[in-house]
Amino acid sequence: MAIMDSTQSIMQGARKLAALSLVAASLLVQPVHAERLKDLVSIAGVRQNQLIGYGLVVGLDGSGDQTTQTPFTVQSVVSMLQQLGVNLPQGTSLQLKNVAAVMVTASLPPFAQPGQTLDITVSSMGNAKSLRGGTLLMTPLKGADGQVYGMAQGNVLVGGVGVAAGGAGGSSLTVNHLSVGKISGGATVERAVASSLGEGNFIKLELNTADFATASRVVEVINDKYGPGIAYALDSRVIRVQSPSSSDQRVSFIGTLQDMQVNPAEQPAKVIMNARTGSVVMNRAVTLETCAISHGNLSISVTADPQISQPNPLSGGRTVVAPNQQVGIKADGGKVMMVKGGASLAEVVKALNAIGATPQDLLAILQAMKAAGSLRAELEII
């Protein structure tokens, strides 16, 4: 009996140890970050289209185009008056201060139908000082194919103010940008864009970022829910999914698809550098091989100290100003920082900050590390 009791106690201890191991393992497992499918993909054929038009804004308080420098504004006004039945005498010189030539832009959303209103942006293309208080005259909005898809008209709303002081000084104060305004619901859709979404019994999902692993996971999630063969990947970006033939069922089917949760694949290590601003952005997958980084600053200063040379009295000479330029070079003490292999992003940033690297210095340092094979990331300069 003692042997059996000992055996049972050992088995119970083993079970407890196994249970504790499972609990510990579950605590060590990192939570899986799932995203909605609508945040990862777009549907082929569901897209917006850009519209553009040329028009006139009238009713400005003397802040319009200076017509001597923008002759197209006068030509547009004359053409508009002729279409309205007003013929100006030959040689008439127009001095228009309350008119501005503008470009009107808008985005035509998918499935937009005639009669729907759109928000538009009105931008001055001449030398108008402000569009505040102006009214946009009827302007046709065209697509890339040259067809008219909307008509725009309305009062321009400009968020800002400009104040000019009188007198010879010409002082002025401007708050915000006054040459661009918006009109909410200022355009009306006149033509619908044909959509290919309802053609056939399938739809195509396009990943926002091409990735074979993510595409495979999307296919797996869809097939687990609707059955094998419903979805299959055409490549690393496009996934073809069978859908109901009825338009109402297809809309419901797409809505259900977009709410599905998918675990996207880990993004590749990447470093984005902006050479104009010195900005450097790295994701958490960036690591380093073992390397040594040397950093030192070399500053060059050029100064000009003018020297005035005056002639002796009654010598007949004249005063001469001669520039005395001096060039100085200062080299700060360099530093060498050792970075161990497999360093994480936090360690990389900490090491670069420790040697006093500025954003502009980071550009050169990261490029050199990439050339040396020490940077485990794709380097992209924008």
Rosetta blueprint (number, residue, H / E / L):
1 M L
2 A H
3 I H
4 M H
5 D H
6 S H
7 T H
8 Q H
9 S H
10 I H
11 M H
12 Q H
13 G H
14 A H
15 R H
16 K H
17 L H
18 A H
19 A H
20 L H
21 S H
22 L H
23 V H
24 A H
25 A H
26 S H
27 L H
28 L H
29 V L
30 Q L
31 P L
32 V L
33 H L
34 A L
35 E E
36 R E
37 L H
38 K H
39 D H
40 L H
41 V E
42 S E
43 I E
44 A L
45 G L
46 V L
47 R L
48 Q L
49 N E
50 Q E
51 L E
52 I E
53 G E
54 Y E
55 G E
56 L E
57 V E
58 V E
59 G L
60 L L
61 D L
62 G L
63 S L
64 G L
65 D L
66 Q L
67 T L
68 T L
69 Q L
70 T L
71 P H
72 F H
73 T H
74 V H
75 Q H
76 S H
77 V H
78 V H
79 S H
80 M H
81 L H
82 Q H
83 Q H
84 L L
85 G L
86 V L
87 N L
88 L L
89 P L
90 Q L
91 G L
92 T L
93 S L
94 L L
95 Q L
96 L L
97 K L
98 N L
99 V L
100 A E
101 A E
102 V E
103 M E
104 V E
105 T E
106 A E
107 S E
108 L E
109 P L
110 P L
111 F L
112 A L
113 Q L
114 P L
115 G L
116 Q L
117 T E
118 L E
119 D E
120 I E
121 T E
122 V E
123 S E
124 S E
125 M L
126 G L
127 N L
128 A L
129 K L
130 S L
131 L L
132 R L
133 G L
134 G L
135 T E
136 L E
137 L E
138 M E
139 T E
140 P E
141 L E
142 K E
143 G L
144 A L
145 D L
146 G L
147 Q L
148 V E
149 Y E
150 G E
151 M E
152 A E
153 Q E
154 G E
155 N E
156 V L
157 L E
158 V L
159 G L
160 G L
161 V E
162 G E
163 V E
164 A E
165 A L
166 G L
167 G L
168 A L
169 G L
170 G L
171 S L
172 S E
173 L E
174 T E
175 V E
176 N L
177 H L
178 L L
179 S L
180 V E
181 G E
182 K E
183 I E
184 S E
185 G E
186 G E
187 A E
188 T E
189 V E
190 E L
191 R L
192 A L
193 V L
194 A L
195 S L
196 S L
197 L L
198 G L
199 E L
200 G L
201 N L
202 F E
203 I E
204 K E
205 L E
206 E E
207 L E
208 N L
209 T L
210 A L
211 D L
212 F H
213 A H
214 T H
215 A H
216 S H
217 R H
218 V H
219 V H
220 E H
221 V H
222 I H
223 N H
224 D H
225 K H
226 Y H
227 G L
228 P L
229 G L
230 I L
231 A E
232 Y E
233 A E
234 L L
235 D L
236 S L
237 R L
238 V E
239 I E
240 R E
241 V E
242 Q E
243 S L
244 P L
245 S L
246 S L
247 S H
248 D H
249 Q H
250 R H
251 V H
252 S H
253 F H
254 I H
255 G H
256 T H
257 L H
258 Q H
259 D L
260 M L
261 Q E
262 V E
263 N L
264 P L
265 A L
266 E L
267 Q L
268 P L
269 A L
270 K E
271 V E
272 I E
273 M E
274 N E
275 A L
276 R L
277 T L
278 G L
279 S E
280 V E
281 V E
282 M E
283 N L
284 R L
285 A L
286 V L
287 T E
288 L E
289 E L
290 T L
291 C E
292 A E
293 I E
294 S E
295 H E
296 G L
297 N L
298 L E
299 S E
300 I E
301 S E
302 V E
303 T E
304 A E
305 D L
306 P L
307 Q E
308 I E
309 S E
310 Q L
311 P L
312 N L
313 P L
314 L L
315 S L
316 G L
317 G L
318 R L
319 T L
320 V E
321 V E
322 A E
323 P L
324 N L
325 Q E
326 Q E
327 V E
328 G E
329 I E
330 K E
331 A E
332 D L
333 G L
334 G L
335 K E
336 V E
337 M E
338 M E
339 V E
340 K L
341 G L
342 G L
343 A E
344 S L
345 L H
346 A H
347 E H
348 V H
349 V H
350 K H
351 A H
352 L H
353 N H
354 A H
355 I L
356 G L
357 A L
358 T L
359 P H
360 Q H
361 D H
362 L H
363 L H
364 A H
365 I H
366 L H
367 Q H
368 A H
369 M H
370 K H
371 A H
372 A L
373 G L
374 S L
375 L E
376 R E
377 A L
378 E E
379 L E
380 E E
381 I E
382 I L
